[in-house]
Amino acid sequence: MDEFSGYCCVEHGREAVQSGEASACVICERNPQSDQGFCLSCADLVTGEALGISDPNGPSTSNSQGRSWDASSSLSAAEAVRIAEIESQNEQLTKYKSLVSHFQESLTCQICSEIYKQPCSLSPCGHIVCYPCLFKWFTAAVPEGEDPSTFLHMLNKTCPYCRSAVSQKPAEVWNMKAMVQKLVSSGLMEGESSEDGHEGLGERTGNGGDPWKGIFG
């Protein structure tokens, strides 16, 4: 026979109740308790009554003394399941928020504290900086409005983090850029527009497709 409230069969469960080995269900007073003081069969009945789907011709939720069990007076099995579901959802929501926060921190420029729009990788150190911050760093000593190529001796072509010399043109990190766009378009980041920063560096700077014109080569 099928397992019943932790016993191999109904008969064994009822024998355990009669011998005092197990506590009896508060409704039928014959079968061993499983949860909330009910046996499995009565728990189903209480759940059905709580949901308004009980069978009027089916078994009654009254005990041997004729006292009817009021499903609303105790936490029903359905309510317990719902509470467990809500707690599980809240736990998952907390994990998602933590994950989004971690992603946002990883995808934020540590110089301007803004989400990367044009992340650029430096060689050979490998650090990543957004294009506006990097351009300002390289040309900080160049007079405003002047062509950087005429002030090559004044260019600071080093990494703003580790100060190592940058030997090649910084490369736009497209996979990180795609991650930023996905995160922003998801709506999980407040104050960020999904329309910002979708163009490439060449389009954004208007330097004939070379955002580093006058600085590298």
N, C-alpha and C positions, 0 to 999 in steps of 0.2 A: 504494500500500500504506500501511498505518497507520504512524505514527511509532513508532520503536523505539529506546528509550534515547537520545533526542536526535537520532536519524538518521531520514531520511525513510522508510527501509525496512530490513528485516532484512539484505538483501544489502549495503547501504552500510555498515551497522554492522559486519558481519563483515569487510568489506574494510578498514575503518579499523583493526580489531584486527590483521589480517594485515600491514598496512603499518607497524604500530607507532604509529599516530596515536592510538589509544585503548587503554586497558588492558582485558584480557580478564576476563570473569567468573571468579571463583575456583572455580566448580563446573563449568560446561560448557566453559570455556576457549575459547569460540567467539564469543560475543556480547559487546558492550561493557558495561562496568560501568555501573550506574545508581546504586545506593545500597548501603552496607555491603559493597561488593565483589561484589555480585550483579548479574546482568542482570535485567530485569523478569520474565522467565519463571521463573528460578531463585528469585527473591525470593518469588514466589507459592508455589513448592514448599516453601521453607523455612518460610514462614508457615503453610502447611497442616500440616507436620510438627509445628511448635511447638504448634499448636492441636489436634493429634491427629485431623485430618480429611483427611490425605493419602490419595490413591487408591493402593492397593497395586499396581494394574495400570497406573498412570500412569508418567511419566518418573521416573527415579531422580536423587537428589541426589548423584551420584558423578561425579568428573571423569574425564578421559580415561585417567588412570593407575589408575582403579578405586578411588581413595580416597574414602570416603564422608564427606560433610560433616555434622558433628555440630551440629545446630541449637542445642543447649544450650550449646555452647562459645563462642558469640558472641551478641551482641544481635540477636535476630530482628526481622524487620520488624514483627511483631505487638507485640513488647515496645516497640519504638521508638515505634509509634503510641500505645500505652497511656501511655508516659511523657510524650509530647507532650500527650495529653489531660489527664493529671493536672496538668501544668504550666499548661495553659490554665485548668483549673478553679481552681487556686490563685491565678492572676492575677485571675480574675473574682471570687473570694472576697475578695481584698484590696480590690478596687474596691468591692464591696458593703459591706464593713466601713467603708471610708472614707466612703461615701455615707451610711450609717446614722449614723455619728458626726457628720457634717456636719448631717444633719437634726436629730439630738438636740440639738446645740449651738444650732441656730436656733430650736428649740422649747422652749428652757429659759429661765426667768425669770432675768434677770441680777441680781436683787436677792436672792432666796432660793436660787438655784441649783437649783431643782426644775423638773421638766417642767411645762409649763403645764397646769393643769386648767380654769381659767376665765380665758383671756387676754382682756384688755380694751384697747381702743384709745382713746387720749386725743386730744381735739380742742382746739386745731388742730394740735398738733405731730406727731401720728401715732405716737408711741411706744407700745409695748405692754408692759403689766405685768399680772401675775396679780392676780385680785381680792383675795385675802387681803393681799398686800403693799400694794396700792393703798389698801385700806380702812384699814390700820394707818397708812399715810403721811398720809392725809387727817385722821385723827382722833387723831394722836399726842399732841396737847395736851389732848384731852378726857378728863376723869376716867373711869376704868374703870367700866363699867356705866351710865353716864349717856347720855341721849338726845342725840345730836350736834346735833339741831335747836335745842337750848337753848344751844348754845355755838357758834353760827355764826361769831362774831367770832374764834374760836380755830381754826377749820378751816383746814388748809393745803392748799387746792385748787390745787396746782401739780404739774407733772410731776416725778417723782423723779429723772429723768435730766437734763433741760435746764432745769428750774425755771420753765418758762413757765406762765402761768396756764391752768388748765383751764376752759373756758367752758361746756362741755356735759357731760351725763352720759356717762361712759365706756360704750362699746358693746362687748358681748361679740363676739369675733371667731370666728364659727361655723366658717368654713372652716379656720382654724388649729386649732380645737378638734377638728374631724373628722380632721385630719391626725394629731394627737396620739393620738386613739383608735385609728386604724388602725395606727400605729407600735407602740403598746403592745400591742394585741391580736395583733400578728404574733409576739410573743414574742421579738423581737430586742433588747428592752431589759430588762435584769435588774433585779429589785427593784420593778417597776412592775406594779400590778394593773389589769387591764382593766375592773374594776368601779368604779374610783375616778373621780370627776369627770365622770360622764356626765350628771348633771342640770344644768339651767340655773341661772343665778344666783338667780332668784326662788325656785326650789324649795330651793336649798341654804341661803339665808339666812332663809327663812321670813318675809320682810318684805312679805307680800301681793303678791308678784310684782315688787316694786321693791327691788333690792339697794342702792340709793343713797338710800333714804328717810331724810330728816333731814339729808342732805348737799347734794343737788341738788333744788330745788323742793319 
